[in-house]
Amino acid sequence: MRQRLDWLVAALGNNKVAELLGVNRSQPSRWRSGKEGLAAENQRALVDLDYVVARLHQVWVPEVAKVWLTSPNAFLGGGTPVETLKQRGVLDVIAAIDAEAAGAYV
């Protein structure tokens, strides 16, 4: 789990990871240092975010991927991918990435 977190922090930055996971800005640092453990809910959210970011990096450069995560998305009914990830899980967000990659929302 720590490797996933390290990769996400390297890709997005500590504050962005905290924002995307809906936790305090210092939380990812505490998890990474081992000062605190990850609750089961945060572990699931971390795995989902890791999968989404990895998929995004297959489609876009990291800077575009960061913006895409927090921007309104037509495929997701105008909500942001982050909101959708938190509310409905990873499947709809991956479908939106696939639709964008296929040129459906260019």
CORKAUR-V688029 format. One record per residue. N is the residue number from 0. RES is the residue in one letter. PSI is psi in whole degrees, 0 to 359 (NA if undefined). OMEGA is omega as a letter, one per 40 degrees, with the letter a starting at -180 (none if undefined). D_CENTER is the distance of its C-alpha to the mean C-alpha in whole Angstrom. Layout:
n->N res->RES psi->PSI omega->OMEGA d_center->D_CENTER
n->N res->RES psi->PSI omega->OMEGA d_center->D_CENTER
This chain:
n->0 res->M psi->324 omega->a d_center->15
n->1 res->R psi->324 omega->i d_center->16
n->2 res->Q psi->319 omega->i d_center->15
n->3 res->R psi->313 omega->a d_center->11
n->4 res->L psi->316 omega->i d_center->11
n->5 res->D psi->317 omega->a d_center->13
n->6 res->W psi->316 omega->a d_center->12
n->7 res->L psi->317 omega->i d_center->8
n->8 res->V psi->320 omega->i d_center->11
n->9 res->A psi->322 omega->a d_center->13
n->10 res->A psi->321 omega->a d_center->10
n->11 res->L psi->339 omega->a d_center->9
n->12 res->G psi->150 omega->a d_center->12
n->13 res->N psi->313 omega->a d_center->12
n->14 res->N psi->322 omega->i d_center->12
n->15 res->K psi->319 omega->i d_center->9
n->16 res->V psi->315 omega->i d_center->7
n->17 res->A psi->314 omega->i d_center->10
n->18 res->E psi->313 omega->a d_center->9
n->19 res->L psi->330 omega->i d_center->6
n->20 res->L psi->352 omega->i d_center->8
n->21 res->G psi->36 omega->i d_center->11
n->22 res->V psi->169 omega->i d_center->13
n->23 res->N psi->146 omega->a d_center->16
n->24 res->R psi->332 omega->a d_center->15
n->25 res->S psi->348 omega->a d_center->17
n->26 res->Q psi->310 omega->i d_center->16
n->27 res->P psi->323 omega->i d_center->13
n->28 res->S psi->319 omega->i d_center->17
n->29 res->R psi->321 omega->i d_center->19
n->30 res->W psi->314 omega->a d_center->17
n->31 res->R psi->326 omega->a d_center->17
n->32 res->S psi->348 omega->a d_center->21
n->33 res->G psi->6 omega->i d_center->22
n->34 res->K psi->333 omega->i d_center->23
n->35 res->E psi->149 omega->i d_center->21
n->36 res->G psi->163 omega->i d_center->20
n->37 res->L psi->128 omega->i d_center->16
n->38 res->A psi->157 omega->a d_center->17
n->39 res->A psi->318 omega->i d_center->17
n->40 res->E psi->318 omega->i d_center->14
n->41 res->N psi->327 omega->i d_center->12
n->42 res->Q psi->315 omega->i d_center->13
n->43 res->R psi->316 omega->i d_center->12
n->44 res->A psi->321 omega->i d_center->8
n->45 res->L psi->316 omega->i d_center->8
n->46 res->V psi->317 omega->i d_center->9
n->47 res->D psi->314 omega->i d_center->7
n->48 res->L psi->319 omega->i d_center->3
n->49 res->D psi->314 omega->a d_center->6
n->50 res->Y psi->315 omega->a d_center->8
n->51 res->V psi->313 omega->a d_center->6
n->52 res->V psi->319 omega->i d_center->5
n->53 res->A psi->317 omega->i d_center->9
n->54 res->R psi->318 omega->i d_center->10
n->55 res->L psi->321 omega->a d_center->9
n->56 res->H psi->344 omega->i d_center->11
n->57 res->Q psi->337 omega->a d_center->14
n->58 res->V psi->318 omega->a d_center->14
n->59 res->W psi->165 omega->i d_center->14
n->60 res->V psi->155 omega->a d_center->15
n->61 res->P psi->323 omega->a d_center->12
n->62 res->E psi->319 omega->i d_center->13
n->63 res->V psi->321 omega->i d_center->13
n->64 res->A psi->318 omega->i d_center->9
n->65 res->K psi->315 omega->a d_center->8
n->66 res->V psi->317 omega->a d_center->11
n->67 res->W psi->321 omega->a d_center->10
n->68 res->L psi->329 omega->a d_center->7
n->69 res->T psi->13 omega->a d_center->9
n->70 res->S psi->147 omega->i d_center->12
n->71 res->P psi->143 omega->a d_center->15
n->72 res->N psi->122 omega->a d_center->15
n->73 res->A psi->320 omega->a d_center->18
n->74 res->F psi->330 omega->a d_center->17
n->75 res->L psi->22 omega->i d_center->15
n->76 res->G psi->22 omega->i d_center->18
n->77 res->G psi->348 omega->i d_center->17
n->78 res->G psi->167 omega->i d_center->14
n->79 res->T psi->155 omega->i d_center->11
n->80 res->P psi->323 omega->i d_center->8
n->81 res->V psi->315 omega->i d_center->7
n->82 res->E psi->316 omega->a d_center->10
n->83 res->T psi->318 omega->i d_center->11
n->84 res->L psi->316 omega->a d_center->8
n->85 res->K psi->321 omega->a d_center->10
n->86 res->Q psi->320 omega->a d_center->13
n->87 res->R psi->351 omega->i d_center->13
n->88 res->G psi->186 omega->a d_center->11
n->89 res->V psi->332 omega->a d_center->9
n->90 res->L psi->314 omega->a d_center->13
n->91 res->D psi->324 omega->i d_center->13
n->92 res->V psi->318 omega->i d_center->10
n->93 res->I psi->321 omega->i d_center->11
n->94 res->A psi->321 omega->i d_center->14
n->95 res->A psi->320 omega->i d_center->13
n->96 res->I psi->315 omega->i d_center->12
n->97 res->D psi->320 omega->i d_center->15
n->98 res->A psi->317 omega->i d_center->17
n->99 res->E psi->318 omega->a d_center->16
n->100 res->A psi->329 omega->i d_center->17
n->101 res->A psi->356 omega->i d_center->20
n->102 res->G psi->16 omega->a d_center->21
n->103 res->A psi->331 omega->a d_center->21
n->104 res->Y psi->52 omega->i d_center->20
n->105 res->V psi->NA omega->none d_center->22
